């Protein structure tokens, strides 16, 4: 193998000398670049081989290093990741002799060796040894990413049960979190194979370019598709919850709504509208959301006590256990659309009687809370 490396270096050196004697032609430049690349790949193979050997023997300790990574950092100025990749490649060449020979000849890149390392770990040494001839044919004519795809396909063919196990593992990791930030919502999560495919299929369909003149970016088309999907579900797909269908709720004073609808050239301070579950929103967004919204006027005087006429109209005493639709709306407005439990910002709410109805608590506004 050493002979092959030296020969690659000689060819590169000869090309370099020829280039120094005068202005090289394009043909000479192409030949020079090919030779330099072969020599560089061959030298990478040598470096990987001897780093792996030094790690196995513990020879790095002679220079006071505690590990091969520390030695390579001090002596070769390699970071820990580079050293890890090189030593793994060295072990791969030792276990797959035909791959090692091709690497020393400069026919493989270090990235190709990483894919063979992946194969040893996930396909198995025996299968990889038997597959060396045809995998090398792929590696010597394809980019590393293509080789990696071929080895992954080999893994799936040899270990089909791992595909189902990966699906099961993915189900255990499923999660979606939607967190309010000052500028919007941050969405993170993980979906299993089937659920992710469903979401991808829907977004691809709804987010397809409208026509040849659609200049939206892929990101804009994906978010627009999600908007269409959620709007359709909210409008048609969600059942009512004791008379109140799930919807976006915005709570705003009358003055705030009027100010947003008819902006004044003079600044008049008003209380910002509140998008339930998110927080304060500006007048332009309020106007945009209110454009197609249902508006429910609520008189807030008397929402917290039964001692005024407006509250008495809504109070039903002990004649009904469940809150009426109007009571539910009034309590939700009183709580700003969020759970009454301190510290909880949940918006899917159920009505409760703090003074239990079974123990004589009335179904009145001052004895109702949503949580």
N, C-alpha and C positions, 0 to 999 in steps of 0.2 A: 504493500500500500504506500509505503514511503516513496518508492520509485515513481508512482503515479503523481504524487504531490509535487515532487521535485521537477518532473517533466512539465507539469502545468505551470510552475513558476518560471521554468526556462523559456517556455513559449511566450509567456507574458513579458519577460525581460527582453527577449529578442524583438518583440513588437515595439516595446518602449524605446529601445536603442534605434530602431529604424525610424521611429517618429521624430527622434531628436536630430536626425541628420538633415531634415528639411521639412517643409510644410507637407504634412501627409494628405493624401487624397481621401475622399469620402470612403472608398473601399478599404483603405488602410485604417481609417478611424473605426469602421465597423469591426474589422478583424481585431484591432487593439482592444476594443471594449469587450468583445467576446472572450478574448484570452484573459483579460484582467478579471472578468467575472468568474471564469473557471478557476483561476488561481485563488481568488478570494474565497470561493466556496470550498475549495480543497483545503485551504488554510483553516477555515472555520471547522472543518471536520477534524483536522489535527488538533486544534485547540480543544474541541469538545472531548476527543478521545483521551487526551492527556489530563484534562481537568478531572474527568470521571475516574481515571486511574489513580490520580493523586488523592482523590477523596476516598477511594477504597483502601489505599495503603496508609492513609493518615499522614502522608509526607508533609502536609502543610504545617504540621506542628513544629517542624524544624526551624521555621521562621517566627515561632511564637504565636501563630494564629490559632484560634480556638475552633475554626471550621474552615471549610473550603471557601465559603462565601466571604469570610473575613480576609482570608489570604488573597483571593482574587480582587477584592476591593483595594487592599494595600499594595499589591504587587502589579496588578494588571489594570487597575482603575475601572473595574467592572462593577455595576450595581448588582444587588442580590438577585433581581429577576433575571438578568443576563446570565449570571452564573448558574442559576437553577436550570434555565433552558439548555445551556451548553452541557452541563453534567448529565442531564437526562438524555440528551442526544448522544453523548458518549456511551451511555449504557445501552441505548437502542442499537447503536452500531456494533456493540460487542455481542448482543443477543441475536441480531439479524446480520449475519456476515455479508450476504450479498448487498444489503443496503449500505453497510459500512464500506464495502469496496467501491460502490458507485459514488458515495460521498467523497472518498479520497480522490477519485478521478475528477471531482468537480462537476459531476452530473446532477447533483442534488443540492438544493438550497437548505439552509438551516431550518427554514419554515417547513420544508418537506419532511425533515427529520422529526419535527414536532408532531406531524400527523402520524408518522410511524410510531412514535412514542404513545400517542393516543390509542393507536391500534393495539399495542402490547397490553395496555391497561384495560381496555374495554372489550376487545375481541378475544384476546388470548394469545400467548406466545406460540403455541403449536399451529394455530390457524394462520398467524402472521408469517411464520417461517415457510409454510407450504404456499402461501400466496405471494411470496416475494417476487417471483419472476414477472407475473402479470401486473402487480402493483408498481414495480419499477418501470414497466412500459408506460404506465399512466403518468408516473412522477416525472419522467424525463421529457415528456411533451406537454404537460399541463402545469398550470399555476398551482401553488400550494392549496388554495381554497378548493379547487376541483378535486385534488387528491383527497383532501379531508372529507369531502362529500362522498367520495367512493368508499372510503374506509368506514364512514358512518353507515352507509348502506350495507356494507359487509357485516357490521355489527348487528344491524337489525335483522339480517337474514340468518345469522348464526344464533342470535339470542332474541327471538321474537317475544318471549315472555317479558323481557325488560321493557317493551313498549307499553304493555298493560300495567306494569309496575310503575312506570313513569307517569301514566295517567292517574293511577291511584295516589301516587305521591303528590301530584299536582292538585288533586282534590283536597288533600289535607292542607295545602298552602293557600287555598282560595281566600281572598279578602279584597274588599274595595273600601277605601276611605276617601271621603269627600270633606275637605277642611276649608273653612272660610278664611280668606286672607283679605287684607285691605284692598287689593286690586282685583279680587275675584275668588275663584275656588281652585284649590289644588287637589287633583285627583290622582291617587296612586292605588296600586293593587296588583293582584295576580289572579288569572283565571285558568282553570284546567283546560285540557285539550279541546273538549267538545264545546264548552261554554265560550271559550275564546274564539273558536271557529265560527260559532253563531254570530257573535258580535262583529267579527271581521267581515262576514258575509253581508250582514245588514248595512254596515257602514260603507262597504265597497259599493253596494247597490245604490244606496241613497246619496252617496258622495261622488258618484261618477260625474265626469264633466257633462254639462248640459248640452254643449255643442262645441264646434270648432273654435268659437270665440270665447269660450269660458276661460278666463285668465286667472281664476282663483288658484292659490297654491294648494298642494295636497293637504296641508294642515287646515286651511280654511274650509276645504271641502269636507274633511272629516268632522270638524266641529259643527258645520252646518247640517251634516247628516245626523249627528247625534241630537241636534236641536229638533229636527223634523221627527225623529223617532220618539223623543220624550213628549213632544207636543201631541202627537197622535195618541200616545198611551194615556196622557192626562185627560185628553178630550173624550176618548172613547173606551179606554181599556180598564179603568180603575173603578171598582164598586164604591158606592157611597158608604159612609161610616156613620150610621145612625142619623141619616139625613144630610150629612155634610160630605160632599165628594172631596177627595184629596185634590189640592190645588196649591198654587203659590199664593201666599197671603202677604199683603202689604198693608200696614197700619199707618195711617197718617191723619193729622188734624185737618179740619176743614180749611183752615188758612193755608196749610201747606199745599193741599190739592189745588186751591184757587191760585196760589202763587205760581205753581208749576204750569197751570193751564193758561194763565195770562201774566207772563213775566213783566215786571215793572222796571223801567229804567232806573228807578230809585231802589237802593238795597233795603229790603225790609226783612229783618231777621225772622225766620220761622223755624219751628222744630222739624228736623229732617224726617222724612218718611222712613219707616223701618221695614225691610224685607225680612220676613220671619225666617230665622235660622241663619241669617247672614249678618244683618246689622243695618246701619244707616246707608241710604242711597241718595243720589243727587236728583235735582228736579228734572233733568233730561231723561234719566232712566225711569223715573216715576211716570212721566208723561208717556214714554214708550210702552211701558207695561200696562198702563191704565187704558191705552188706546182700545184694546179689545177685551177689557176686563169687565166683570160684573162688580158693581159698587154697592156695598151694603152700608147705609148710613146708620151709625150707632150713637145714641145719646148717652154720654158717659156719666152724667149726673145720676147717682143712685145705683151704680154698678156694684158698690161695695156694701150697701145697706138696704134693708127692707123698710126703712122708715119714711120713704118718699113715694109719691104716687107712681112715678115711672117704674120703680122696682116692684111695687105691688102688682102691677100689670103682669110682670114676668114670673112672679112667685106663684107656685102651685101647692105650697104647703106639703101635707102628707098624703095628698090625693094621688100623686104619681111618684113612682120611685125613680124613673129615668128622667134626665133633664130634657126639656123640650128643645127643638131646633133653635129657637130664638135665645133660650138660655145658654145653650152651647156656644152660640156666636158671641154672646155678651161676655161669657167667662173667658173665651179665647182672646177676645179683644182686651179684656182687663189684664190678662197675663202676657200680652204682647206675642201671643201665638206659641209660647214656649211652656215647658213643664214647670209646675209650681214648686217642685223639689229644689231646694237651694243648690246651686252649682250645676244643675242639669239644664242642657239647652235642647233637649229633645222636642220634636215638633209633632210626633204622632201621639195624640193625647186621648185619654179616657177620662170621663167625668167621675168624680168621687165625692162622697159626702164626708167631710171631716168629722161632723157629728153623725154617726152612723144612722142611716134611714131605718134600719131594723131596731134601733134603740130610740126611735122617736125623732130623729133628725129630719127637718123638712127639706123639700126640694126647692129651696129658695136661693137666690143669688149669693147671699152671705153665707150659705152653707154648701157651696159648690166650688170645687177646685179641679183643674184638669192636670193630669200627670201621666 
